[in-house]
Amino acid sequence: MQGYDDDDTQLYLPITGPKDCVYVREQCLRPKDCLSDIHTWMSANRLKLNTNKTEIMLFRTSQKLESVTITSLSVAGTRVHVTEGPITNFGIMFDSSLSMTAQVNKVVKT
């Protein structure tokens, strides 16, 4: 997400429970269902979910998700890319492994 406006929405879904690959992959697909529900609600209220500006990032450790590769999710008939980052959230740059490398490089550069 570039910047933060009043109409920006952030969705956080933790992965809990057993950590086998099938379960983790199923949990990683949960944002698709949530975004579809949001799209349905917005449509019913004459609003539009801008899928072109929608970003999905799966924060992970190599142990938890190394075998799960999801590159995009379908939301309201549109493919939404799953990014590795970095993305900026409240002025802080994050990547999918939470290494903070991009943020440190930005601070050192300035």
C-alpha positions as CSV (number, residue, x, y, z in Angstrom):
1,M,0.0,0.0,0.0
2,Q,1.4,3.4,-1.0
3,G,0.3,5.9,1.6
4,Y,-2.6,5.6,4.0
5,D,-6.0,7.2,3.4
6,D,-9.3,7.1,5.3
7,D,-10.6,4.5,2.9
8,D,-7.7,2.1,3.1
9,T,-8.4,-1.3,4.7
10,Q,-5.9,-3.7,6.1
11,L,-6.7,-7.3,6.7
12,Y,-4.5,-9.5,9.0
13,L,-5.2,-13.2,9.2
14,P,-2.9,-15.4,11.5
15,I,-2.1,-19.0,10.7
16,T,-2.7,-21.0,13.8
17,G,-2.9,-24.7,14.5
18,P,-1.0,-27.6,12.8
19,K,1.8,-26.6,10.5
20,D,1.7,-29.2,7.8
21,C,2.0,-27.9,4.2
22,V,-1.6,-28.6,3.2
23,Y,-3.0,-26.7,6.2
24,V,-0.7,-23.8,5.8
25,R,-1.6,-23.5,2.1
26,E,-5.3,-23.6,2.9
27,Q,-4.8,-20.8,5.5
28,C,-2.9,-18.7,3.0
29,L,-5.9,-18.8,0.7
30,R,-8.2,-17.3,3.4
31,P,-7.7,-13.7,2.3
32,K,-9.5,-14.6,-0.9
33,D,-12.7,-15.4,1.0
34,C,-12.4,-12.3,3.1
35,L,-11.8,-10.0,0.2
36,S,-14.7,-11.7,-1.7
37,D,-17.0,-11.0,1.3
38,I,-15.8,-7.4,1.4
39,H,-16.4,-7.0,-2.3
40,T,-19.9,-8.4,-1.9
41,W,-20.7,-6.0,1.0
42,M,-19.2,-3.0,-0.9
43,S,-21.3,-3.8,-4.0
44,A,-24.4,-4.1,-1.9
45,N,-23.7,-0.6,-0.5
46,R,-22.9,0.9,-3.9
47,L,-19.1,1.0,-3.3
48,K,-16.3,-0.5,-5.3
49,L,-13.3,-2.5,-4.1
50,N,-10.4,-1.3,-6.3
51,T,-8.7,-4.6,-7.0
52,N,-6.0,-2.7,-9.0
53,K,-4.8,-1.1,-5.8
54,T,-5.2,-4.3,-3.7
55,E,-2.0,-5.9,-2.4
56,I,-1.6,-9.2,-0.7
57,M,1.5,-10.1,1.3
58,L,2.1,-13.3,3.2
59,F,4.4,-12.7,6.1
60,R,6.3,-15.9,6.7
61,T,9.3,-17.6,8.1
62,S,11.2,-20.1,5.9
63,Q,10.2,-23.0,8.3
64,K,6.5,-22.2,8.1
65,L,5.9,-21.5,4.5
66,E,8.9,-22.5,2.4
67,S,6.9,-25.0,0.4
68,V,3.9,-22.8,-0.1
69,T,4.0,-20.8,-3.3
70,I,1.0,-18.6,-4.0
71,T,1.5,-15.9,-6.6
72,S,-2.0,-14.5,-6.9
73,L,-5.5,-14.9,-5.6
74,S,-8.8,-14.3,-7.5
75,V,-10.9,-11.6,-6.0
76,A,-14.2,-10.6,-7.7
77,G,-13.0,-12.1,-11.0
78,T,-9.7,-10.2,-10.9
79,R,-6.3,-11.7,-10.2
80,V,-4.6,-9.9,-7.3
81,H,-0.8,-10.4,-7.1
82,V,0.8,-11.7,-3.9
83,T,3.9,-9.6,-3.4
84,E,7.1,-10.3,-1.6
85,G,7.4,-6.6,-1.0
86,P,8.7,-4.3,0.1
87,I,5.5,-2.4,0.8
88,T,5.1,0.7,2.9
89,N,2.7,0.7,5.8
90,F,2.5,3.8,8.1
91,G,5.9,4.9,6.7
92,I,7.7,1.6,7.5
93,M,8.9,-0.7,4.7
94,F,8.1,-4.4,5.2
95,D,9.0,-7.5,3.2
96,S,7.4,-10.9,3.5
97,S,10.1,-12.2,5.8
98,L,10.0,-9.2,8.1
99,S,13.7,-8.8,7.7
100,M,13.4,-4.9,7.6
101,T,16.3,-4.8,5.1
102,A,14.5,-2.3,2.8
103,Q,13.6,-0.1,5.8
104,V,17.2,-0.1,7.1
105,N,18.6,0.7,3.7
106,K,16.1,3.6,3.3
107,V,17.1,5.0,6.7
108,V,20.8,4.6,6.0
109,K,20.4,6.2,2.6
110,T,18.7,9.3,4.0
